[in-house]
Amino acid sequence: MPRFVELSRALSDGMAGINPDYTVSVRTRTTRARSAKRFGGQCAFETSEVSFPVPVGTYIDSPFARDPEGRDIAALPLDELVRPGLLLDLRGLEERHAVRPSDLPSDADYEGRALIFDFGWSEKWNTPAYDLHPFLPRETVEWLLARGAAMVCVDCRSPDDSEDPARPAHTLCLRAGAFIVENLIGLDALHGRRFRFFAIPARVEGATSFPVRAFAEIED
């Protein structure tokens, strides 16, 4: 029987996104007491209101995030959001390490796969070190795309070097239709396993990015 592994961060009130100005708000819109009056005291419901700018939490970037003519979140088909996964174990790298093709297995099957980069960085969440993650330079992104990578997914803030304004990983991947998922958690459970990767956002027209319920279906 397959089992499922949670890979996404929960959104919570006051949670910051890519910068402190990107903040999640979770509040009560309608109280149970108020709704009870509507239903004559026979039942009661609470309604929540959740608001946030994207990107925040564990999220996916659509091609529309990079280019005005690119597909938005609502246009991403399910068969491109569910992929066979390939875990790339890169734990132990130094801060701001540039991952080269020589750091990656040359004999792996990258074609059509969601590439899950485990830098061991999720444990640094909410610390200054979280911003000093390893990254994929242009040559590595080109190498992965040439081998058919379908998604690039990381357990840190971005696959790009924060000091490179060209953002080559985002530019090249999104223009090639290889979606990007950031801020994954729980990757320890994937080591040595065959799995399918799911990154499913709400179907929001006009959205550039959106939080996902990211999870893996492991074949035991």
C-alpha positions in Angstrom: 0.0 0.0 0.0 1.3 3.5 -0.8 1.6 6.0 2.0 1.6 9.8 1.9 4.2 12.2 3.3 3.5 15.8 4.1 6.1 18.2 2.5 4.4 21.6 3.0 4.5 24.2 5.7 1.3 25.2 7.4 0.2 28.8 6.9 -0.4 30.6 10.2 -1.5 34.1 11.2 1.4 36.5 11.2 3.6 34.2 9.1 6.0 36.1 6.8 6.5 35.4 3.2 9.5 36.2 1.1 9.9 39.4 3.1 8.3 40.7 6.3 5.8 42.8 4.3 4.3 39.6 2.9 2.3 38.5 5.9 -0.5 35.9 6.4 -3.7 37.0 8.1 -6.1 34.4 9.5 -9.1 35.7 11.4 -12.7 34.9 12.2 -15.1 36.4 9.7 -18.4 35.1 11.2 -18.6 33.8 14.8 -20.5 30.8 15.8 -22.7 32.9 18.1 -23.6 35.2 15.2 -24.4 32.3 12.8 -26.4 30.5 15.5 -28.9 33.5 15.5 -29.3 33.1 11.8 -30.2 29.4 12.1 -32.5 29.9 15.1 -30.1 28.2 17.5 -30.4 24.9 15.8 -26.8 24.9 14.5 -23.8 27.2 14.3 -20.8 27.6 12.1 -17.6 29.7 12.2 -16.3 31.3 9.0 -12.7 32.1 8.6 -11.1 34.8 6.4 -7.5 34.1 5.2 -5.5 36.7 3.2 -1.9 36.8 2.1 0.2 38.1 -0.7 2.0 35.4 -2.7 4.6 33.9 -2.5 4.3 32.6 1.1 4.8 29.2 2.8 5.4 26.3 0.5 4.4 27.6 -2.9 4.7 27.1 -6.6 5.7 29.7 -9.2 3.9 29.7 -12.5 5.4 30.9 -15.8 3.2 34.0 -15.4 5.4 35.0 -12.4 8.2 35.7 -14.9 6.5 36.6 -18.2 3.2 38.4 -18.8 2.3 35.9 -21.6 3.1 32.8 -19.4 0.5 30.5 -18.0 -0.9 31.5 -14.6 -1.7 29.3 -11.7 -5.2 28.4 -12.9 -3.8 27.3 -16.2 -1.4 24.7 -14.8 -2.9 21.2 -15.6 -2.9 18.5 -13.0 -0.8 16.1 -15.1 2.0 18.7 -14.9 1.6 19.1 -11.1 1.9 15.4 -10.3 5.3 13.9 -11.3 7.6 11.0 -10.5 10.0 12.4 -8.0 13.8 12.2 -7.8 15.4 13.2 -4.5 18.9 14.8 -4.8 20.7 14.5 -1.5 22.9 17.5 -1.1 23.0 17.8 2.6 26.1 19.1 4.2 26.9 21.8 1.7 28.3 25.1 2.9 26.3 28.3 2.9 25.7 29.9 -0.5 27.3 26.9 -2.2 26.8 27.0 -6.0 25.7 23.5 -7.0 27.5 22.4 -10.2 26.6 19.6 -12.5 29.5 17.7 -11.0 27.7 17.7 -7.7 24.8 15.8 -9.2 24.5 12.1 -10.3 25.3 11.9 -14.0 23.5 8.6 -14.5 20.2 9.6 -12.9 17.0 9.7 -14.9 15.9 13.3 -14.9 13.4 13.1 -17.7 9.9 14.3 -16.7 10.7 14.3 -13.0 10.2 16.6 -10.1 13.7 17.2 -8.8 13.6 17.5 -5.1 16.8 19.2 -3.8 17.4 18.3 -0.1 20.0 20.8 1.1 19.0 20.0 4.8 17.9 23.7 4.9 14.4 23.4 6.2 15.6 23.1 9.7 17.1 26.6 9.4 13.6 28.2 8.9 13.2 31.5 10.8 16.9 31.9 11.3 19.3 34.2 9.5 21.0 31.2 7.9 17.8 30.4 6.0 18.7 33.2 3.5 22.2 31.7 2.9 21.0 28.6 1.1 22.9 26.7 -1.6 21.7 27.6 -5.1 21.6 26.5 -8.8 23.7 28.7 -11.1 22.8 29.1 -14.8 25.0 26.2 -16.0 23.4 23.8 -13.7 19.9 24.8 -14.6 20.7 24.5 -18.3 22.2 21.0 -17.6 19.0 19.9 -15.8 16.6 21.2 -18.4 18.7 19.6 -21.2 18.0 16.3 -19.3 14.2 16.9 -19.2 13.7 18.2 -15.7 10.0 19.0 -15.3 10.0 20.7 -11.8 12.7 22.1 -9.6 11.8 21.9 -5.9 13.9 23.1 -2.9 13.8 23.0 0.9 14.9 26.6 1.0 13.8 30.1 -0.1 14.8 29.8 -3.7 16.9 27.8 -6.2 18.5 31.1 -7.2 21.4 33.0 -5.7 19.8 35.9 -3.8 22.7 38.1 -5.0 22.1 37.4 -8.7 19.5 39.9 -10.0 19.1 37.9 -13.2 17.5 35.0 -11.3 18.6 32.4 -13.9 16.9 29.4 -12.2 13.5 31.1 -12.3 14.0 32.6 -15.7 15.2 29.5 -17.4 12.9 27.0 -15.7 9.7 28.9 -16.0 10.3 29.8 -19.6 10.8 26.1 -20.2 7.6 25.1 -18.4 9.5 23.6 -15.5 7.6 24.8 -12.4 9.4 25.8 -9.2 8.4 24.8 -5.7 10.1 26.4 -2.7 10.2 25.9 1.1 9.6 22.2 1.3 9.8 20.2 4.5 9.9 16.6 5.6 12.4 15.4 2.9 14.0 12.8 5.3 11.2 10.4 4.6 12.0 10.4 0.9 15.6 9.1 1.1 16.0 5.7 -0.6 12.3 5.7 -1.7 10.5 5.7 -5.0 7.7 8.3 -4.9 5.4 10.6 -6.8 5.4 14.3 -6.0 2.3 16.4 -5.8 2.2 20.2 -5.7 -1.4 21.3 -5.9 -2.4 25.0 -5.6 -6.0 26.4 -5.6 -7.1 27.2 -9.2 -6.8 31.0 -9.1 -6.9 32.9 -12.3 -4.4 35.7 -12.6 -2.2 34.4 -9.8 1.5 34.3 -10.4 2.4 32.0 -7.5 0.3 30.2 -4.8 0.8 28.1 -1.7 0.5 24.3 -2.4 -0.3 21.2 -0.4 2.9 19.5 -1.4 3.2 15.8 -0.6 4.7 12.6 -1.8 3.1 9.2 -2.5 5.7 6.7 -1.5 5.8 3.2 -3.0 6.6 0.8 -0.1 
